Amino acid sequence: MLFRPQLPDIPHLPMTIDPHCQAPVQPAGRPLTPYAGAVAAVVVVGIVLTALLAAVAVTAVSVAVAAVVLRSLVSNANRR
């Protein structure tokens, strides 16, 4: 135990708070209500675009499946 470090003493400050010493809170420059409509519009546009992308993906998959089925039907008809 020759090299055991010694931690410094931490002074403890009193935790009394005077309610009269608090700084006054400054009001915000402008309210956030004008931005609520813009945020809602962006969210709605995002939802609509996501739905359209999902619809395009489902359509592409269904067209691909139909193409594979038609190709197999045509190749089976040519073999006979």
Sequence and secondary structure as in RCSB ss.txt:
>XXXX:A:sequence
MLFRPQLPDIPHLPMTIDPHCQAPVQPAGRPLTPYAGAVAAVVVVGIVLTALLAAVAVTAVSVAVAAVVLRSLVS
NANRR
>XXXX:A:secstr
 TT               GGGS      SS SHHHHHHHHHHHHHHHHHHHHHHHHHHHHHHHHHHHHHHHHHHH
HHHH 
